[in-house]
């Protein structure tokens, strides 16, 4: 090959390589910005309704996800989130939550007691401090200073179940793959095409006092990249933390994975560490920037609620484990 031809060929290769890298950095094509809300579990249906009502009034995705999960936090019948949440082994209801906006700002609280809406405290941390996470007594003190009301979150039903558990069981977590209730993660795309996410929980029932799961950890329980997508997790938080689950799903979508394939890959990585079998549940939901939706879980039983095209429906997910 002549020197001139070699230089010309090399230049073409460099341009092509640069183009490929640019596509990998942001492979998501722009589409029309119809509002979408995606949540975990059946309590996602009322959460979606609250979120979409905000978006329909031209509210932001951030306002929408906060409003959505607040519905579940205030529901005493939802025993895995907020008021009525199952306590730890010592009988204390402790809450974890995080929130993230389209600009990459994030806030979270962990091991928070006596405050019904940890998601709103997390938003205050994000917007009114230069921190990301507050925990325990410090988080509660901050909440009270910001005007949140202190109240008893342990309902009679959850207390009676805890007393029965103390009588019949050990200190081991009672959570398993057939449990019907868990964390709520809500993801939304507003009329401007901007993404946001929120995640809130009372954690594993009868956990060790002081335990914190994945829900308040940015990149584990929830993650948002406004150029790529938003992801939320549910299930055994320890396994999600160890794989940086939500961040992993977003990064896979950045590499060109579909939302569905990214969620499946994240679940498969956990299964691989368990030699293909698991007695716990993990589930992911993903909302890509272009509106593509993904989901996956280890076991049957996981559900997600999707508001899209003016319809709010609950869907069952077939496990891959």
C-alpha positions in Angstrom: 0.0 0.0 0.0 1.3 3.4 -0.9 2.0 5.9 1.9 -0.7 8.3 0.6 -3.3 5.5 0.5 -2.3 4.3 4.0 -2.8 7.8 5.5 -6.2 8.1 3.7 -7.3 4.6 5.0 -6.1 5.4 8.6 -8.0 8.7 8.5 -11.2 7.0 7.5 -10.7 4.4 10.2 -10.3 7.1 12.9 -13.4 8.9 11.8 -15.4 5.6 11.9 -14.0 4.8 15.3 -14.9 8.2 16.6 -18.5 7.8 15.3 -18.9 4.4 17.0 -17.6 5.8 20.3 -20.1 8.7 20.0 -22.9 6.3 19.4 -21.9 4.2 22.4 -21.8 7.3 24.7 -25.4 8.0 23.9 -27.1 5.4 21.8 -30.7 6.5 22.7 -32.5 8.2 19.8 -34.7 11.2 20.5 -38.5 10.6 20.2 -41.6 12.4 21.2 -42.0 13.0 24.9 -45.2 11.3 25.8 -45.4 11.0 29.7 -44.6 7.6 31.1 -44.6 6.4 34.7 -43.3 3.0 35.8 -43.4 1.5 39.3 -42.7 -1.7 41.1 -45.5 -4.0 42.5 -49.3 -3.5 42.8 -48.9 -0.4 45.0 -47.5 1.1 41.9 -51.0 1.6 40.4 -52.1 4.3 42.8 -48.5 5.7 42.8 -48.6 6.0 39.0 -52.0 7.8 39.2 -50.7 10.4 41.6 -47.5 10.9 39.5 -49.3 11.3 36.2 -51.7 13.8 37.7 -48.7 16.0 38.4 -47.3 15.6 34.9 -50.7 16.3 33.4 -50.5 19.7 35.1 -47.2 20.2 33.5 -45.3 19.3 36.6 -41.8 17.9 36.5 -40.8 14.2 36.6 -39.2 15.0 40.0 -42.4 16.3 41.5 -44.3 13.3 39.9 -42.1 10.5 41.4 -42.2 12.2 44.9 -46.0 12.5 44.8 -46.3 8.9 43.6 -44.4 7.2 46.3 -45.9 9.4 49.0 -49.2 7.6 48.3 -47.6 4.3 49.3 -45.7 5.8 52.2 -49.0 7.0 53.7 -50.9 3.7 53.2 -51.0 1.7 56.4 -51.9 -1.4 54.5 -48.6 -1.4 52.6 -46.5 -3.1 55.2 -43.2 -2.7 53.4 -43.2 1.1 53.0 -43.7 4.1 55.4 -46.6 4.1 57.8 -47.4 0.5 58.8 -44.1 -0.9 57.6 -43.0 -4.0 59.4 -40.5 -3.3 62.1 -37.0 -4.6 62.8 -36.3 -7.4 65.2 -36.5 -4.9 68.1 -39.9 -3.6 67.1 -38.7 -0.3 65.5 -39.9 0.9 62.1 -36.9 2.3 60.2 -37.2 3.8 56.8 -34.9 4.3 53.8 -35.5 6.4 50.7 -33.7 8.2 47.8 -34.7 10.5 45.0 -32.8 11.7 41.9 -33.6 14.4 39.3 -32.9 14.9 35.6 -29.8 17.0 36.4 -28.1 14.2 38.3 -28.8 15.7 41.7 -29.6 13.2 44.5 -30.7 13.0 48.1 -31.4 10.1 50.5 -32.1 9.2 54.0 -31.5 5.9 55.8 -32.4 4.3 59.2 -34.9 7.1 59.7 -37.5 6.7 62.4 -40.9 8.3 63.2 -41.2 10.3 59.9 -43.9 9.1 57.5 -42.5 10.5 54.3 -38.8 9.8 54.0 -38.9 10.5 50.3 -39.7 14.1 51.0 -36.9 14.4 53.5 -34.6 12.9 50.9 -35.7 15.7 48.5 -34.9 18.3 51.2 -31.5 16.8 51.6 -30.9 17.1 47.9 -32.2 20.6 47.5 -31.3 22.3 50.7 -27.9 20.8 51.7 -24.7 20.0 49.9 -24.9 16.4 51.1 -26.4 13.3 49.5 -27.3 11.1 52.5 -28.3 11.6 56.1 -28.9 8.7 58.4 -30.4 7.8 61.8 -30.8 10.5 64.4 -29.2 13.1 62.2 -31.7 12.5 59.5 -34.6 12.7 62.0 -33.3 15.9 63.5 -33.0 17.4 60.0 -36.5 16.3 59.2 -37.9 17.9 62.3 -36.0 21.1 61.6 -37.6 21.2 58.2 -41.1 20.9 59.7 -41.9 17.2 59.3 -44.2 15.8 61.9 -43.0 13.1 64.3 -45.4 10.2 64.6 -45.7 6.5 65.5 -45.4 4.4 62.3 -46.0 1.0 63.9 -49.6 0.1 63.3 -51.5 -2.5 65.4 -51.4 -5.0 62.6 -47.7 -4.8 62.1 -47.1 -4.9 65.8 -49.2 -8.0 66.3 -47.4 -9.8 63.4 -44.0 -8.8 64.9 -45.0 -10.2 68.3 -46.1 -13.4 66.7 -42.8 -13.6 64.8 -40.9 -13.1 68.0 -42.8 -16.0 69.5 -42.4 -18.4 66.6 -39.2 -17.5 64.8 -35.5 -16.6 65.1 -33.8 -13.4 64.3 -33.4 -14.4 60.7 -35.1 -12.3 58.0 -38.4 -13.7 57.1 -38.4 -12.2 53.6 -38.5 -14.6 50.7 -39.3 -15.0 47.0 -43.0 -15.4 47.5 -43.4 -12.2 49.6 -46.2 -10.1 48.1 -44.9 -6.7 49.4 -41.7 -4.8 48.9 -39.9 -1.6 48.1 -41.7 0.9 45.7 -39.5 2.4 43.0 -41.1 4.9 40.7 -39.6 6.3 37.5 -41.1 9.0 35.3 -40.7 10.9 32.1 -42.4 14.2 31.9 -43.7 16.3 29.1 -40.3 17.8 28.5 -38.7 14.4 28.2 -36.9 14.6 31.5 -36.4 11.6 33.8 -36.5 11.3 37.6 -36.7 8.4 40.1 -37.7 7.7 43.6 -37.3 4.7 45.9 -38.7 4.2 49.4 -39.1 1.2 51.8 -39.2 0.0 55.4 -36.8 -2.7 54.5 -36.7 -6.3 55.3 -39.2 -7.4 58.0 -37.6 -8.2 61.4 -34.1 -7.2 60.2 -31.2 -6.5 62.6 -31.5 -3.1 64.2 -29.4 -0.7 62.1 -29.6 -2.6 58.8 -29.8 -0.5 55.7 -30.6 -2.0 52.3 -30.2 -0.8 48.7 -33.1 1.6 48.6 -31.3 4.8 49.8 -28.1 4.1 47.9 -27.7 6.0 44.7 -26.7 3.5 41.9 -28.0 0.5 43.9 -31.7 0.8 44.6 -32.2 3.6 42.0 -30.3 5.6 39.4 -31.1 8.2 36.8 -29.1 9.4 33.8 -31.2 11.8 31.9 -29.3 11.1 28.6 -29.9 7.3 28.9 -32.6 6.2 31.3 -33.8 5.6 34.8 -33.8 2.3 36.8 -35.3 1.1 40.1 -34.7 -2.1 42.0 -36.7 -4.2 44.5 -35.9 -7.3 46.5 -33.0 -8.4 48.7 -31.0 -5.2 48.9 -27.7 -6.8 49.9 -27.4 -8.5 46.5 -28.4 -5.3 44.6 -25.7 -3.3 46.6 -23.0 -5.8 45.8 -23.7 -5.5 42.0 -24.4 -1.7 41.9 -27.6 -2.9 40.3 -29.4 0.2 39.0 -26.2 1.8 37.8 -25.3 -1.4 36.0 -28.6 -1.4 34.1 -28.2 2.2 33.1 -24.6 1.6 31.9 -25.7 -1.5 29.9 -28.3 0.7 28.1 -25.6 3.2 27.4 -23.6 0.5 25.7 -26.6 -0.2 23.5 -28.6 -2.8 25.4 -32.4 -2.6 25.2 -34.1 -1.8 28.5 -35.3 -5.4 28.7 -31.9 -7.0 28.0 -30.2 -4.7 30.4 -32.5 -5.7 33.2 -32.1 -9.4 32.4 -28.3 -9.1 32.3 -28.3 -7.5 35.8 -30.4 -10.3 37.2 -28.3 -13.0 35.5 -25.1 -11.5 37.1 -26.7 -12.1 40.5 -27.9 -15.6 39.6 -24.4 -16.4 38.4 -23.0 -15.7 41.8 -25.6 -18.0 43.2 -24.7 -20.8 40.8 -28.0 -20.3 38.9 -30.3 -20.8 41.9 -31.7 -18.4 44.5 -34.1 -18.5 47.4 -34.5 -14.7 47.3 -36.1 -12.3 44.9 -34.6 -9.4 42.9 -36.5 -7.3 40.4 -35.6 -4.4 38.2 -37.6 -1.9 36.2 -36.0 0.4 33.6 -37.3 3.4 31.7 -35.1 4.3 28.8 -34.9 7.9 27.5 -36.8 7.0 24.3 -39.7 5.5 26.3 -38.6 1.9 26.0 -39.5 -0.1 29.2 -37.6 -3.1 30.6 -38.1 -5.4 33.6 -36.8 -8.7 34.9 -36.8 -10.7 38.1 -35.3 -13.9 39.5 -38.6 -15.6 40.5 -42.2 -15.4 39.3 -44.4 -13.1 41.4 -42.8 -9.8 40.7 -45.2 -7.2 39.2 -44.8 -3.7 37.7 -47.3 -1.0 37.0 -47.0 1.0 33.8 -48.8 4.2 32.9 -48.3 4.7 29.1 -50.6 5.9 26.3 -53.2 7.0 28.8 -53.5 3.6 30.4 -52.4 2.4 33.8 -52.0 -1.4 34.1 -50.4 -3.9 36.3 -48.2 -6.6 34.7 -46.9 -10.0 35.9 -43.2 -10.8 35.3 -42.0 -14.3 34.6 -38.8 -15.1 36.6 -35.7 -16.2 34.8 -34.1 -18.0 37.8 
